């Protein structure tokens, strides 16, 4: 496997890297569009064709070091996948390095988030997503992509942004004061400051790529109309990183489309932007 962005080996060594990148190519509970298990190679290929100088922050954040850890390949069952992701995430969190994860579909985030909130009990989980993902169980398991933040809703300060699809079964678990629906966001910009005010200092970020409008992100299992655009997402996340201590993040639900590379490139750019904000904004 190539280094992220094709960077030189000296920037991709575990001993010196500040960033860990774990791939979790699991697609076992997706219920419509498949292909998230093939996302990581497409993501790496796009990153190799991306300029590594970030204009906005005047930086080359790859010099902080990005090490790709062993992927979590367990896929025998949702429960087994959860246990494997949780165990590996706990292990990497003990290193003190900045842990980033790449799916796979959104069920992979359940174990990661649990590892984070156990280490940081006062953490805020910031979810960018088209779907509320609050079901207590779905298709016979609590480790389903439709349940991605149900556990987080019970154990963390969960803030949801970009939501525009949910089922009535989720309503008892929805905190409307901390959920920013896409339609409301379209009519007013006050959601930015309101959501920031609801966060504690420590934040973990989980991004389902269907938060973006399908006009720019069609390569996802459950695209929903009325999503966010690139500049809105990026300007918002810049404020989050500038004002809060983001402890880690995951990006999930890329399902690559044959012959259509733009969505893969968007994801590579998004990942690199978040690293640039983490390490270069506050210098």
C-alpha positions as a Markdown table, in Angstrom:
| # | Residue | x | y | z |
|---|---|---|---|---|
| 1 | Unk | 0.0 | 0.0 | 0.0 |
| 2 | Unk | 1.3 | 3.4 | -0.9 |
| 3 | Unk | 1.8 | 6.2 | 1.6 |
| 4 | Unk | -0.9 | 8.8 | 1.9 |
| 5 | Unk | -0.5 | 11.4 | -0.8 |
| 6 | Unk | 2.6 | 9.6 | -2.1 |
| 7 | Unk | 4.7 | 11.3 | 0.6 |
| 8 | Unk | 8.2 | 10.2 | 1.2 |
| 9 | Unk | 8.8 | 7.3 | 3.6 |
| 10 | Unk | 10.5 | 9.6 | 6.1 |
| 11 | Unk | 7.1 | 11.3 | 6.6 |
| 12 | Unk | 5.2 | 8.0 | 6.8 |
| 13 | Unk | 7.1 | 6.3 | 9.6 |
| 14 | Unk | 5.3 | 5.4 | 12.8 |
| 15 | Unk | 8.1 | 6.6 | 15.1 |
| 16 | Unk | 7.9 | 10.2 | 13.9 |
| 17 | Unk | 4.3 | 10.6 | 12.6 |
| 18 | Unk | 1.9 | 12.7 | 14.6 |
| 19 | Unk | -1.1 | 11.4 | 12.6 |
| 20 | Unk | -2.4 | 7.8 | 12.5 |
| 21 | Unk | -4.7 | 6.7 | 9.6 |
| 22 | Unk | -6.7 | 3.5 | 10.1 |
| 23 | Unk | -8.8 | 2.0 | 7.4 |
| 24 | Unk | -12.0 | 0.0 | 8.3 |
| 25 | Unk | -13.3 | -1.3 | 5.0 |
| 26 | Unk | -16.5 | -2.7 | 6.4 |
| 27 | Unk | -19.8 | -2.6 | 4.4 |
| 28 | Unk | -21.7 | -5.3 | 6.1 |
| 29 | Unk | -24.8 | -3.4 | 7.2 |
| 30 | Unk | -25.4 | -1.0 | 4.3 |
| 31 | Unk | -28.9 | -1.4 | 3.1 |
| 32 | Unk | -29.0 | 0.3 | -0.3 |
| 33 | Unk | -25.9 | 1.4 | -2.2 |
| 34 | Unk | -22.9 | -0.9 | -1.7 |
| 35 | Unk | -19.2 | -0.2 | -2.3 |
| 36 | Unk | -17.9 | 1.5 | 0.9 |
| 37 | Unk | -15.5 | -1.4 | 1.4 |
| 38 | Unk | -13.7 | -0.3 | -1.7 |
| 39 | Unk | -13.3 | 3.3 | -0.6 |
| 40 | Unk | -9.8 | 3.3 | 0.9 |
| 41 | Unk | -7.8 | 2.5 | -2.2 |
| 42 | Unk | -9.8 | 5.0 | -4.2 |
| 43 | Unk | -9.1 | 7.6 | -1.5 |
| 44 | Unk | -5.4 | 6.9 | -1.5 |
| 45 | Unk | -5.3 | 7.0 | -5.3 |
| 46 | Unk | -7.0 | 10.4 | -5.3 |
| 47 | Unk | -4.6 | 11.7 | -2.6 |
| 48 | Unk | -1.6 | 10.8 | -4.7 |
| 49 | Unk | -2.9 | 13.2 | -7.4 |
| 50 | Unk | -3.5 | 16.1 | -4.9 |
| 51 | Unk | -1.3 | 19.1 | -4.4 |
| 52 | Unk | 0.1 | 18.8 | -0.9 |
| 53 | Unk | 0.5 | 22.6 | -0.3 |
| 54 | Unk | -2.5 | 24.0 | 1.3 |
| 55 | Unk | -3.1 | 27.6 | 0.2 |
| 56 | Unk | -5.4 | 28.6 | 3.0 |
| 57 | Unk | -3.1 | 27.7 | 5.8 |
| 58 | Unk | 0.2 | 28.3 | 3.8 |
| 59 | Unk | 1.4 | 24.9 | 5.0 |
| 60 | Unk | 2.4 | 21.3 | 4.0 |
| 61 | Unk | 0.8 | 19.4 | 6.8 |
| 62 | Unk | 2.1 | 16.0 | 5.6 |
| 63 | Unk | 5.4 | 17.0 | 7.2 |
| 64 | Unk | 3.8 | 16.3 | 10.5 |
| 65 | Unk | 3.9 | 12.7 | 9.5 |
| 66 | Unk | 1.0 | 10.4 | 8.5 |
| 67 | Unk | 1.3 | 6.7 | 9.3 |
| 68 | Unk | -1.2 | 4.2 | 7.9 |
| 69 | Unk | -1.8 | 1.6 | 10.5 |
| 70 | Unk | -3.0 | -2.0 | 9.9 |
| 71 | Unk | -6.6 | -2.0 | 8.6 |
| 72 | Unk | -9.4 | -3.5 | 10.7 |
| 73 | Unk | -10.4 | -6.3 | 8.4 |
| 74 | Unk | -12.9 | -8.2 | 10.6 |
| 75 | Unk | -16.2 | -8.6 | 8.8 |
| 76 | Unk | -17.7 | -11.9 | 10.1 |
| 77 | Unk | -20.5 | -10.0 | 11.8 |
| 78 | Unk | -21.4 | -6.5 | 12.9 |
| 79 | Unk | -20.7 | -7.4 | 16.5 |
| 80 | Unk | -17.3 | -8.8 | 15.7 |
| 81 | Unk | -16.4 | -5.8 | 13.6 |
| 82 | Unk | -17.4 | -3.5 | 16.5 |
| 83 | Unk | -15.2 | -5.4 | 18.9 |
| 84 | Unk | -12.2 | -5.3 | 16.6 |
| 85 | Unk | -12.6 | -1.5 | 15.8 |
| 86 | Unk | -13.1 | -0.7 | 19.5 |
| 87 | Unk | -10.0 | -2.7 | 20.6 |
| 88 | Unk | -7.8 | -1.2 | 17.9 |
| 89 | Unk | -9.0 | 2.3 | 18.5 |
| 90 | Unk | -8.3 | 2.0 | 22.2 |
| 91 | Unk | -4.8 | 0.8 | 21.5 |
| 92 | Unk | -4.0 | 3.7 | 19.1 |
| 93 | Unk | -5.5 | 6.2 | 21.5 |
| 94 | Unk | -2.9 | 5.3 | 24.1 |
| 95 | Unk | -0.1 | 6.4 | 21.8 |
| 96 | Unk | -1.0 | 10.1 | 22.1 |
| 97 | Unk | -1.0 | 10.4 | 18.4 |
| 98 | Unk | -3.8 | 12.0 | 16.4 |
| 99 | Unk | -6.1 | 9.2 | 15.4 |
| 100 | Unk | -8.1 | 9.4 | 12.1 |
| 101 | Unk | -10.2 | 6.7 | 10.6 |
| 102 | Unk | -11.7 | 6.0 | 7.2 |
| 103 | Unk | -14.6 | 3.8 | 6.4 |
| 104 | Unk | -16.4 | 1.7 | 5.4 |
| 105 | Unk | -20.0 | 2.5 | 6.2 |
| 106 | Unk | -21.0 | 4.4 | 9.3 |
| 107 | Unk | -21.4 | 1.5 | 11.7 |
| 108 | Unk | -17.5 | 1.5 | 11.9 |
| 109 | Unk | -17.8 | 4.7 | 13.9 |
| 110 | Unk | -19.6 | 3.1 | 16.9 |
| 111 | Unk | -16.5 | 1.4 | 18.3 |
| 112 | Unk | -14.2 | 4.4 | 17.6 |
| 113 | Unk | -16.6 | 6.8 | 19.4 |
| 114 | Unk | -16.9 | 4.4 | 22.4 |
| 115 | Unk | -13.1 | 4.3 | 22.7 |
| 116 | Unk | -12.9 | 8.1 | 22.6 |
| 117 | Unk | -15.7 | 8.8 | 25.2 |
| 118 | Unk | -14.2 | 6.2 | 27.6 |
| 119 | Unk | -10.9 | 8.0 | 27.4 |
| 120 | Unk | -12.5 | 11.5 | 27.4 |
| 121 | Unk | -15.8 | 11.4 | 29.3 |
| 122 | Unk | -16.5 | 15.1 | 28.7 |
| 123 | Unk | -16.2 | 14.8 | 24.9 |
| 124 | Unk | -18.5 | 16.3 | 22.4 |
| 125 | Unk | -19.4 | 14.2 | 19.3 |
| 126 | Unk | -20.0 | 16.4 | 16.3 |
| 127 | Unk | -21.8 | 14.5 | 13.6 |
| 128 | Unk | -22.1 | 15.8 | 10.1 |
| 129 | Unk | -24.6 | 13.6 | 8.3 |
| 130 | Unk | -27.8 | 13.5 | 6.2 |
| 131 | Unk | -29.3 | 10.9 | 8.5 |
| 132 | Unk | -29.9 | 11.1 | 12.2 |
| 133 | Unk | -28.6 | 7.5 | 12.8 |
| 134 | Unk | -30.3 | 7.2 | 16.2 |
| 135 | Unk | -32.1 | 3.9 | 15.8 |
| 136 | Unk | -31.5 | 1.7 | 18.9 |
| 137 | Unk | -31.2 | -1.3 | 16.5 |
| 138 | Unk | -31.8 | -2.2 | 12.9 |
| 139 | Unk | -31.9 | -5.4 | 11.0 |
| 140 | Unk | -31.3 | -7.3 | 14.2 |
| 141 | Unk | -28.2 | -5.5 | 15.4 |
| 142 | Unk | -27.3 | -2.4 | 17.4 |
| 143 | Unk | -24.1 | -2.2 | 15.3 |
| 144 | Unk | -25.9 | -1.0 | 12.1 |
| 145 | Unk | -25.1 | 2.1 | 10.1 |
| 146 | Unk | -28.6 | 3.3 | 11.0 |
| 147 | Unk | -27.5 | 3.1 | 14.7 |
| 148 | Unk | -24.2 | 4.9 | 14.2 |
| 149 | Unk | -24.7 | 7.5 | 17.0 |
| 150 | Unk | -27.4 | 6.0 | 19.2 |
| 151 | Unk | -24.8 | 5.0 | 21.8 |
| 152 | Unk | -23.1 | 8.4 | 21.5 |
| 153 | Unk | -26.5 | 10.0 | 22.2 |
| 154 | Unk | -26.6 | 8.2 | 25.6 |
| 155 | Unk | -23.0 | 8.8 | 26.7 |
| 156 | Unk | -21.7 | 12.0 | 25.1 |
| 157 | Unk | -22.7 | 15.5 | 24.2 |
| 158 | Unk | -23.9 | 14.7 | 20.7 |
| 159 | Unk | -24.4 | 17.6 | 18.2 |
| 160 | Unk | -25.9 | 16.8 | 14.8 |
| 161 | Unk | -25.5 | 19.0 | 11.7 |
| 162 | Unk | -27.0 | 18.7 | 8.3 |
| 163 | Unk | -29.7 | 16.2 | 9.1 |
| 164 | Unk | -32.5 | 15.8 | 6.6 |
| 165 | Unk | -33.7 | 12.3 | 6.9 |
| 166 | Unk | -34.9 | 10.2 | 9.8 |
| 167 | Unk | -37.6 | 7.7 | 11.0 |
| 168 | Unk | -40.2 | 8.2 | 13.7 |
| 169 | Unk | -38.6 | 5.4 | 15.8 |
| 170 | Unk | -35.6 | 7.8 | 16.3 |
| 171 | Unk | -37.6 | 10.7 | 17.7 |
| 172 | Unk | -37.4 | 9.6 | 21.4 |
| 173 | Unk | -33.6 | 9.8 | 21.1 |
| 174 | Unk | -33.4 | 13.1 | 19.3 |
| 175 | Unk | -32.3 | 16.2 | 21.2 |
| 176 | Unk | -33.8 | 19.0 | 19.0 |
| 177 | Unk | -31.8 | 21.7 | 20.7 |
| 178 | Unk | -28.6 | 20.0 | 19.5 |
| 179 | Unk | -29.8 | 18.9 | 16.1 |
| 180 | Unk | -29.4 | 21.3 | 13.2 |
| 181 | Unk | -31.7 | 20.3 | 10.3 |
| 182 | Unk | -30.5 | 21.1 | 6.8 |
| 183 | Unk | -33.7 | 22.9 | 5.9 |
| 184 | Unk | -33.4 | 25.3 | 8.9 |
| 185 | Unk | -29.7 | 25.8 | 8.1 |
| 186 | Unk | -30.6 | 26.9 | 4.6 |
| 187 | Unk | -32.8 | 29.7 | 5.9 |
| 188 | Unk | -30.4 | 31.0 | 8.6 |
| 189 | Unk | -26.7 | 31.1 | 9.4 |
| 190 | Unk | -27.2 | 31.2 | 13.2 |
| 191 | Unk | -26.7 | 27.5 | 13.4 |
| 192 | Unk | -22.9 | 27.9 | 13.2 |
| 193 | Unk | -22.5 | 29.9 | 16.4 |
| 194 | Unk | -25.3 | 28.1 | 18.2 |
| 195 | Unk | -23.7 | 24.7 | 17.5 |
| 196 | Unk | -20.2 | 25.9 | 18.6 |
| 197 | Unk | -21.7 | 27.3 | 21.8 |
| 198 | Unk | -23.1 | 23.8 | 22.6 |
| 199 | Unk | -19.8 | 22.1 | 22.3 |
| 200 | Unk | -17.3 | 21.5 | 25.1 |
| 201 | Unk | -13.6 | 22.0 | 24.5 |
| 202 | Unk | -12.9 | 18.4 | 23.5 |
| 203 | Unk | -14.5 | 17.3 | 20.2 |
| 204 | Unk | -14.6 | 14.2 | 18.1 |
| 205 | Unk | -15.8 | 14.6 | 14.6 |
| 206 | Unk | -17.7 | 11.9 | 12.6 |
| 207 | Unk | -18.4 | 12.8 | 9.0 |
| 208 | Unk | -20.8 | 10.8 | 6.8 |
| 209 | Unk | -20.1 | 12.0 | 3.3 |
| 210 | Unk | -23.8 | 12.1 | 2.5 |
| 211 | Unk | -23.9 | 15.4 | 4.5 |
| 212 | Unk | -22.8 | 16.9 | 1.2 |
| 213 | Unk | -25.4 | 17.5 | -1.5 |
| 214 | Unk | -25.4 | 14.6 | -4.0 |
| 215 | Unk | -24.6 | 17.1 | -6.8 |
| 216 | Unk | -21.0 | 17.1 | -5.5 |
| 217 | Unk | -21.0 | 13.8 | -3.6 |
| 218 | Unk | -23.1 | 11.2 | -5.5 |
| 219 | Unk | -20.6 | 8.4 | -4.5 |
| 220 | Unk | -22.3 | 7.3 | -1.3 |
| 221 | Unk | -24.7 | 4.6 | -0.3 |
| 222 | Unk | -27.8 | 6.7 | 0.6 |
| 223 | Unk | -27.6 | 10.2 | -1.1 |
| 224 | Unk | -30.2 | 12.7 | 0.1 |
| 225 | Unk | -31.1 | 15.9 | -1.7 |
| 226 | Unk | -30.7 | 19.3 | 0.0 |
| 227 | Unk | -27.2 | 18.7 | 1.4 |
| 228 | Unk | -24.4 | 21.1 | 2.3 |
| 229 | Unk | -21.8 | 22.4 | -0.2 |
| 230 | Unk | -18.1 | 22.3 | 0.0 |
| 231 | Unk | -17.4 | 25.9 | 1.2 |
| 232 | Unk | -20.1 | 25.8 | 3.9 |
| 233 | Unk | -18.7 | 22.6 | 5.3 |
| 234 | Unk | -15.1 | 23.7 | 5.2 |
| 235 | Unk | -15.7 | 27.2 | 6.6 |
| 236 | Unk | -17.7 | 25.6 | 9.5 |
| 237 | Unk | -15.1 | 23.0 | 10.3 |
| 238 | Unk | -12.4 | 25.6 | 10.2 |
| 239 | Unk | -14.2 | 27.4 | 13.0 |
| 240 | Unk | -14.6 | 24.1 | 15.0 |
| 241 | Unk | -10.8 | 23.4 | 14.7 |
| 242 | Unk | -9.9 | 27.0 | 15.6 |
| 243 | Unk | -12.1 | 27.2 | 18.7 |
| 244 | Unk | -12.1 | 23.6 | 20.0 |
| 245 | Unk | -9.6 | 20.8 | 20.7 |
| 246 | Unk | -10.5 | 18.3 | 18.0 |
| 247 | Unk | -9.1 | 15.0 | 19.3 |
| 248 | Unk | -9.8 | 12.9 | 16.2 |
| 249 | Unk | -12.1 | 12.3 | 13.4 |
| 250 | Unk | -13.5 | 9.7 | 11.0 |
| 251 | Unk | -14.8 | 10.0 | 7.4 |
| 252 | Unk | -17.2 | 7.3 | 6.2 |
| 253 | Unk | -19.6 | 6.2 | 3.4 |
| 254 | Unk | -17.6 | 6.8 | 0.3 |
| 255 | Unk | -18.8 | 4.3 | -2.3 |
| 256 | Unk | -16.6 | 4.9 | -5.4 |
| 257 | Unk | -18.3 | 5.1 | -8.8 |
| 258 | Unk | -16.5 | 3.6 | -11.7 |
| 259 | Unk | -15.0 | 6.2 | -14.0 |
| 260 | Unk | -16.0 | 9.1 | -11.8 |
| 261 | Unk | -13.1 | 10.4 | -9.7 |
| 262 | Unk | -14.3 | 13.8 | -8.5 |
| 263 | Unk | -16.0 | 12.4 | -5.3 |
| 264 | Unk | -12.8 | 10.5 | -4.4 |
| 265 | Unk | -10.8 | 13.7 | -4.8 |
| 266 | Unk | -13.2 | 15.7 | -2.7 |
| 267 | Unk | -12.7 | 13.2 | 0.1 |
| 268 | Unk | -8.9 | 13.3 | -0.2 |
| 269 | Unk | -9.0 | 17.0 | -0.1 |
| 270 | Unk | -11.4 | 17.0 | 2.9 |
| 271 | Unk | -9.1 | 14.7 | 4.9 |
| 272 | Unk | -6.1 | 16.8 | 4.1 |
| 273 | Unk | -7.9 | 20.1 | 5.0 |
| 274 | Unk | -8.9 | 18.7 | 8.4 |
| 275 | Unk | -5.3 | 17.9 | 9.1 |
| 276 | Unk | -4.2 | 21.3 | 8.0 |
| 277 | Unk | -6.7 | 22.9 | 10.3 |
| 278 | Unk | -5.7 | 20.7 | 13.2 |
| 279 | Unk | -1.9 | 21.3 | 13.0 |
| 280 | Unk | -1.5 | 24.6 | 11.2 |
| 281 | Unk | -4.4 | 27.0 | 12.2 |
| 282 | Unk | -3.1 | 27.8 | 15.7 |
| 283 | Unk | 0.6 | 28.3 | 14.9 |
